[in-house]
């Protein structure tokens, strides 16, 4: 009888521990889901900036604009010479960079001078996003590992 009662107590204790563990996993999963949703929202907001940096021609234009920093901006023709891109290609890529608020334009009569947009916070937002991505990686790995362990536990119960 004592053995039976002890087994019942241990089974209830095991059941209680299991319920507590499941609750902890659910809470951790909800925290992970909240962080994941926030991360995806930031990604969607920064997608134009990320895409703008993703093209090698635009990277060449950004490098050219950085190298000309402090001059008040440079014209399409000068960017064309330094990047070996066609005028229409430079204009196309500048439009994308302008839309992403990485570059701004200063108009002087009929002349346009392009430079890195120091008033926009898109580049600093992108830097913060990558820090957030770095923090998300271990959380994703942990969530994956917990999911694997949970599936293994369920498999052993069957």
Buried (B, 14 or more C-beta within 10 A) or exposed (E): EEEEEEEEEEEEEEEEEEEEEEEEBEEBBEEBEEBBEEBEEBEEEBEBBEEBBEBEBBBBBBEBBEEBEEEEBBBBEBBBEBBEBEEEBBBBBBEBBBEBBBBBEEEEEEEBBBBBBEEBEBBEBBEEBEEBEEEBEEBBEEBEEBEEEEEEEEEEEE
